[in-house]
Amino acid sequence: MRRILIVIIGLLVSVAYSSAADKSSKMKPRWMTSSLPTPKSSGYFIMSAEGSGKTLAEARQMSFYNLTEELEHERGIIVDSRISGTETEERNSGMTTSSEFTININEKGKRINVTCKVIDEYSEYKNGHYTVTRLYAVNDPAQSGPGMQNDVFKKTTSYGAAPVFYSLIPGVGQLYKGSTVKGSVILGSAVVVGAGIITAESLRASYIKKMKEYPKFHDFYNNKATTWKNVRNVALGVGAGLYVYNLIDAAVAPGRPRVIVSKGKSYNYSLVPTWDGENVALAFTLNF
């Protein structure tokens, strides 16, 4: 049982501290491993495109180029300019929060500027090359509607309280959050510990029975029963610790990155202090 405990601890530690130096995040985003996010408003669509290059900038440029190729092949949009599209970035404390391009397209002989926004990005560096996969929101000139400007895109690794509920069965909460290896290790460890508890208790009960049936060997069977009782208790302790770790990890550990699309507010309000020279008041402004 001591060996089993050492193996379980080693696996959990190796999973928790696995290196992701050559990746932008430890786990690929959910939009890469399952389905793409769904727009909440009309007038735009969401798609992904991959690019590779010797530098990160070159890989991003190729991702944009491949995006325009997909727009032509899948959407029938004729792109007049690809790489020459302009990019603007908004930064907050030195971190890029959004990145937008302007794509020049040709629709029925008319040139139209279409806004394309980078929602999320995942990159890997391997064998001297970068591979970048970007998630784009693209305003669709063929659709009517407010477009992407009416939606809010939130990137998060949080999954709320659901993983804790699923982790009532050890490891399932981690699997739900996309931590496949960690969830499998916890689930497999719980099965092994559970089997150890059942086996130890079964052998303990068996030796107690033999102790009563063969009083002549009472001390021998009693020692055996005590040994397996200790093994059972250790296994119970390991199982309890594993279960508590499973619940805490499901609650606080980040899951696979995901993008949540929600409708933006159709109104905004503000409270502004005012002073007319004699009185102080708060002015309430509502825009909708």
ZIJOCOR-V178689 format. One record per backbone hydrogen bond with DSSP energy under -0.5 kcal/mol. NH is the residue of the N-H (numbers start at 1). CO is the residue of the C=O. If there is no record, write none. Layout:
# ZIJOCOR-V178689
{{NH | CO} {NH | CO}}
This chain:
# ZIJOCOR-V178689
{{5 | 1} {6 | 2} {7 | 3} {8 | 4} {9 | 5} {10 | 6} {11 | 7} {12 | 8} {13 | 9} {14 | 10} {15 | 11} {16 | 12} {17 | 13} {18 | 15} {23 | 20} {24 | 123} {30 | 257} {32 | 29} {33 | 29} {34 | 30} {45 | 138} {47 | 136} {49 | 134} {51 | 132} {53 | 130} {59 | 55} {60 | 56} {61 | 57} {62 | 58} {63 | 59} {64 | 60} {65 | 61} {66 | 62} {67 | 63} {68 | 64} {69 | 65} {70 | 66} {71 | 67} {72 | 68} {73 | 69} {74 | 70} {75 | 70} {75 | 71} {76 | 72} {77 | 71} {78 | 76} {78 | 106} {79 | 77} {80 | 78} {80 | 104} {81 | 104} {85 | 82} {86 | 102} {88 | 100} {90 | 98} {92 | 95} {95 | 92} {97 | 90} {98 | 90} {99 | 118} {100 | 88} {101 | 116} {102 | 86} {103 | 101} {103 | 114} {104 | 81} {105 | 103} {105 | 112} {106 | 78} {107 | 105} {107 | 110} {108 | 106} {110 | 107} {112 | 105} {114 | 103} {114 | 112} {116 | 101} {117 | 137} {118 | 99} {119 | 117} {119 | 135} {120 | 135} {122 | 133} {124 | 131} {125 | 22} {126 | 129} {129 | 126} {130 | 53} {131 | 124} {132 | 51} {133 | 122} {134 | 49} {134 | 132} {135 | 120} {136 | 47} {136 | 134} {137 | 117} {138 | 45} {139 | 115} {140 | 43} {141 | 139} {143 | 140} {147 | 42} {149 | 146} {150 | 147} {151 | 148} {152 | 262} {154 | 152} {154 | 260} {156 | 154} {156 | 258} {162 | 159} {164 | 161} {165 | 161} {166 | 162} {167 | 163} {168 | 165} {169 | 166} {170 | 168} {172 | 169} {175 | 171} {176 | 172} {177 | 173} {178 | 175} {179 | 174} {180 | 178} {183 | 179} {184 | 180} {185 | 181} {186 | 182} {187 | 183} {188 | 184} {189 | 185} {190 | 186} {191 | 187} {192 | 188} {193 | 189} {194 | 190} {195 | 191} {196 | 192} {197 | 193} {198 | 194} {199 | 195} {200 | 196} {201 | 197} {202 | 198} {203 | 199} {204 | 200} {205 | 201} {206 | 202} {207 | 203} {208 | 204} {209 | 205} {210 | 206} {211 | 207} {212 | 208} {213 | 209} {214 | 210} {217 | 214} {218 | 215} {221 | 217} {222 | 218} {223 | 219} {224 | 220} {225 | 221} {226 | 222} {227 | 223} {228 | 224} {229 | 225} {230 | 226} {231 | 227} {232 | 228} {233 | 229} {234 | 230} {235 | 231} {236 | 232} {237 | 233} {238 | 234} {239 | 235} {240 | 236} {241 | 237} {242 | 238} {243 | 239} {244 | 240} {245 | 241} {246 | 242} {247 | 243} {248 | 244} {249 | 245} {250 | 246} {251 | 247} {252 | 248} {253 | 249} {255 | 157} {256 | 177} {258 | 156} {260 | 154} {261 | 259} {262 | 152} {262 | 260} {264 | 150} {268 | 287} {270 | 285} {272 | 270} {272 | 283} {274 | 281} {276 | 279} {281 | 274} {283 | 272} {284 | 282} {285 | 270} {285 | 283} {287 | 268}}
